[in-house]
């Protein structure tokens, strides 16, 4: 099937057509029908038009570790897996505020509170704990308060918004067709419904997926199509970190150039969204800085939920050497229609 050259898609995007890249184009790009360097060159044009030399940084904290009742095959915190992650209590409010202050020191604009739960029940103590934590983070003013709490009712969403939640993370993980091979305890539509209701409440939505779980290019296109249809705000791209004790423990990491191909393809398909790279980016090895040339506009700094990340010092030094500037908390994000200009470089944290 014919497809547009990446450069043509980039031209049309810069002219104002944010749907210039079709599903057929993306499938060709992710299937290897286009040279990855050609693809990256087009994606980088779009990134620079949208974000200039500014990047978004965020951090997360495990607000409740382990014991999750869902059976997601990749997750070390599922009760169906025997891993190093053990069921724990909810984070104290004071610890959430401390984590927010630490995130701000790393130039992160937001702290994501993440609970290993199916959801937060209306009127239950778990919801009350997270409402208190969100409110405390908001009032401290170091970062925005984001959350990943599983499935939530309208009432719970209303109360979290009132407390100061500004963004909800609820990843789709993969395309609809492949989803049932990874998760059986809930459906894709349940996730879609949660995202739509969060948007209806005025929350920004952070929705992405994991690559390297055995899915193919068509599954990756399905995920991208769902993200475009939902019109999400942030797209975290994760690359599977195989953890002993999970069903995907033996999965091999994706090759670095395939990872860059995925990043570039998603940038051309989702030109307005903040695409940031989270878990598994260390699989890029020496090619790590190229994730920005492939179209990434941000990254997660600090450790992940149950696995380590690069040091913050190394990440900030990399940004400084690349001439990239972290967006500070409260700074307006650039719009697609207004190319982002240069900005002052920030000092590296020693």
N, C-alpha and C positions, 0 to 999 in steps of 0.2 A: 504494500500500500504506500503511495507517495506521502512524503512528509516534508515540512518546511526545514530549511537549513536553520541552525540555531541563530546565526547572525540575522536572518530575516525576522525571526521571532523577536529578537532583541530590538531590532529597528522598530517594529510595530508596537512593542511595549513602551519604548521611549517616546513614541508618538501618541501614547495615551490608551492603547488597547491592552488592558491587563488580562485579557483572555486570548491573546494572540497564539499562545502555545496550546494546541489541541491535544486530546488524549492520544491520538495516533502519533503526533509528534513526540510526545513524552515516551510512549512505548518504544519508539525507534531509538530515542536517546538512551533509555535505560537498557535496551537490548544490545547496545554496542554497535549500532549501525552508523554512528557518527564518532569521529575521533574525539577522545575525551578532552584533549587540549582545545579543540575547536569549540566544544560544548562549554568548557570553563571560560573561554574568552568571552563568549556571549553572555554567560551568567554574570561574570564580573562587571560587564558594562551595566547590567541592570542593577546589581548591588550598588555600584558607585553612584548611579543616578538616584537611587532611592535613599541611600544612607551616607554617601560621601565616605569620609574616613572615620565615621563614628560607629561604635559597636555597643550592643546591649549586653550587660553582664547580670547574671542572677545567681542566687544560691538557694539551696534547699536544706531542710533539717528534718530528721526523722521524728515527727511529733508523736508517733506511736509505732513501735517496731514489732514486727513479727506477729504470727498467729492469725494471719488474714484467712478468712473462710473461703476465698476464691482460689481456683486451681490454675491460674495463669502459669503456663509451662516455663516461662523464663524467670519467674520471680523467686528470689531467695526467701521472701517473707510469707509465702503461702504455707498454710498448715499442712498441705499435702506433700511438702518437701522437707527433707531433713538436711538442714544447712547450718552454717555458722550463725545465722540470724535467729535469735530466740525471742519469744513473745515477751514484751515489756509493757510498762505502764505509759500513760500519756505524759508528755513533756510538761514540766511545771511552767507556769506563765512567766516566771522570772527568767527561766532558761531560754524561752522563746525570744524575749527582749534582748538577752545577751547575744543570741545567735543573729538577731537583726543588726545589732551594733557591729558585730564582727563582719557581717556581710557588707555593711556600708564601708568599713575600712578597706575592703577589697574592691571598692568601686561598683559593687552590685547595687542595682536600683530596687531590687525586690528580694524578699525572703519567702520561699514557698514552704508552708507547713504541710507535711505529708503524713497521712495516717494509713497504716496497714489495716484497713477495715473495709467491709463491704459498703458502708455508709455511716451516717450519723443520724440516729433515730430522733424524731421529734420529741422534745421534752426530756430526752435522756441525758445522763450525766456526761457522756462523751461529747455531745453537741455543746453543752454548757462549757465544758473545758476549752473547746476550740473557739467558741465565741469569746471567751475571756482572753485567750491567747491572741486572737486577731485584734481585739480592741486594744490590748496592751501594746502590741507592735505598732498599731496606727498611732496611738497617743505618744509613744516614745519618739516617733518621727524619723527614725534612722532610715527605714526603707518602707516601701509599700508592703502590705500584707497580702500574699497570695496563698491559695490553698489547693490541696489535692486530697479530697475526703471521700471519694467514691460516690455512690448514688445519694442524692439529696432531694428532699421534698421541696415544694414551693415555700412552705413555712420555714424550713431550715435555711433555704437560700435567702429569704427575706431577712432573717435574723442575722445571718453572716454579713450581708450587705450593710445592714444597719450598724453592725459592729465595726465596719471599715474594710471588709474584704473588697478588693478591686479587681481581682482576676481569679478565675477557676481553671485549674489544670484537670483535664480528663482525657487522657490519651485514647485514641482508637486502636493503637498498637500495630495494626496491619489492615489490609483490605478485607472487605466483608467475606469473600469466598474463602480466604485462608484462616479467618478468625477462629472458626470452629475447630481447627487443628491445634490451636494454642489454648483456647479457653472453652470450658463446657458448663461452668456454673452460672454464667449469665450470657446475655445475648448482645449482639452488635447494636440492635435497636435500643436496648436499655441505655447504652452509652450515648447514642445519638440523641435520645430524648433528654438526657441530663444536660448535654451541651446546649441544646435548643432552649431549654428552660432557663439555663444560666444566662444566655444571651438576652432572653426576654426580660430578665431582671436588671439588665444594664451592665452586667459583668463583662469584662474582657475575657476572652477564652483562649486558653493555651492547650493546643491539641496536636499531638504528633504521633510518632510510632517508633517501632524498633525494627531494624533491618539485620538480616543474617540469621533468621530463625528457620530458614528453609523455604521461604517464599520466593517467587519468581518475579520477573519484571512486570507481568500483568497484575500481580497482587499489589505491587508498589504503585502502579498506576491507579488501581482501585482506591487505595488510601488517598492519593493526591486528589482524585476526583471528589471524594467525600469531604476533604478539607476545603476544597474550593466551594462546593455546594453549601457547606455550613458557614462559609465566610469567617473563619476563625481569625484571631488576631496574631497569635504567636504559634510557631510550628517548631517544637523541639524534635530534632532528629537524633535518635539513639541508635547505637550499633551494639549488637548483643555482646555482653560480657558473660561468658559461660561460667556458671557457678556450680561447683560440686554439690550434688544432692538434688539439683533440679532436673526436669525432664530434658532440658537442652544442654546438659553439662558437656556433652561431647561435640557440640557444634564448633566448627572452626571459624575464626574471625574472617570477615570479608577482607579481600586484598585492598590496600590503600587506594588504588586507582578506581576500583569499583565504588568505594565509599565517596570519592570525589565526584564520580559520575552521578551518583544519587543526589548529592547536595546540589550540583549544578542543574540537574533536571528539575528538581523541586523548585529551585529559584526561578527558572523560566516559566514554570507552570503556576507558581504562586508569587508573582512579582511584588505585591504590596505587603506581604506578610513578613514579620520578623522571623527569620529562620535561624535558630541557634542550635549549636551542636552540644550535646550533653554526653550521656554515658557512652563509653567505648571510643571516644575520639582519640585516645592514646594508641588505638590500633593503627592510626595513620603513621605512626613512627616519625621518620624524618620529614614526611610530607605534611605534617600537622599544620604549618602556617598556610599551606595551599588551600585549606578549607575556606579561607576568606576570598581567595581568588576564584574559588568555585561557587561563591555566592552566599556564604554564611554571613550573617549580620550580627552574630552574637555567640556567646558560649556560656556554659555554666562553670562557675569557679568554686573551688573548694571541693571537698569530698562529696560523693553521692550517698545514697541511703545506706547501703551496706558494702560498698566497694570504694577504694581510694581513687583519687584523681591526681593529676599533676599538682605540684605545689603552686600556690597562688603567686609566689614570687616568680616562678618560671613563666607563668601565664602572662603576668603583667609586663615582664621583661620582653616577652615575645611581642606583645602589642606595641610597646614602646619602640622596639627595633623595626617594626613594620609601619610605624607612623600612624597607628590606629588609636583612637581616643575613646575611652569608656564614657558612655552617657552617664551623667550624674543623676541622682535621685531628684525628681522634680523637673528635670530638663525636658522641654517639649521634644517629642519625637518628630523627625522630618516626615513630610508627606510626599507621596509619589510624584505629585505635580510640581513640587519644588525641590530641585536637586540640592542635596545637602552640601554646604560649603565646608571650608576647612575649619578646624577648631584647635584650641590650645591643647598641646600634649600634656598629659598628666604625669607626675613623677612616679617612678617605680617604687613600690613598697620594698624596703630593704629587708 
